[in-house]
Amino acid sequence: MPQGRRFSFTLPPDGVPAAWSLGACLLLAVTAALAAPPLKNWFNDPFFQVRDRMAACPMPQGPFATEAEMRQQAHSRIERGTSCWMAGQCRKPNAYMYDEDIAADLRRRFAGSRRFADASLWITVQRRFVYVEGCVGSRNAAAGIEAFIKRTPDVQLVIENIIVGANKPNYAVMPVR
């Protein structure tokens, strides 16, 4: 800084310091949100949207997790994946080996059907389990979705987390960044 120059600070008119405090708080909140650990689909579980009619429906977090969450899940995923084969319930040596085929069949079946058209739905496939999450316009709009998905070969279980309207979801949502 050149010699001879002085900087001074004066407070603006009343009320403005409070606005500065609010601005500082917002800046800290945004910084904290940006510093949140990134989410990633570490295990490449199939996750895709099959219906998109309700724009305000929050996108599920699906299989996305932080690195710490992935490390917590890794061991149990290995055990659950192989226990299916060891119990004689799977032809393949790991239950997760079915997921891509199940996902491909579900994509094809939803694309070829007009059912559940007034909804926004996402599918996650993990070890022969199918999670369907999203929003429907009415409870009747979701009627039969479990049966529709269950007709897919090798699906062991269907778990529905569907809400009526775009209200507060009963599933974890993808954070807005």
Buried (B, 14 or more C-beta within 10 A) or exposed (E): EEEEEEEEEEEEEEEEEEEEEEEEEEEEEEEEEEEEEEBBBBBEBBBBBBBEBBEEBBBBBBBBBBEEBBEEBEEEBEEBBBBBBEEEEBEBEBBBBBBEBBBEBBBEBBEEEEBBEBBBBBBBBBBBBBBBBBBBBEEEBBEEBBEBBEEBEBBBEBBBBBBEEBEEBEBBBEEEE
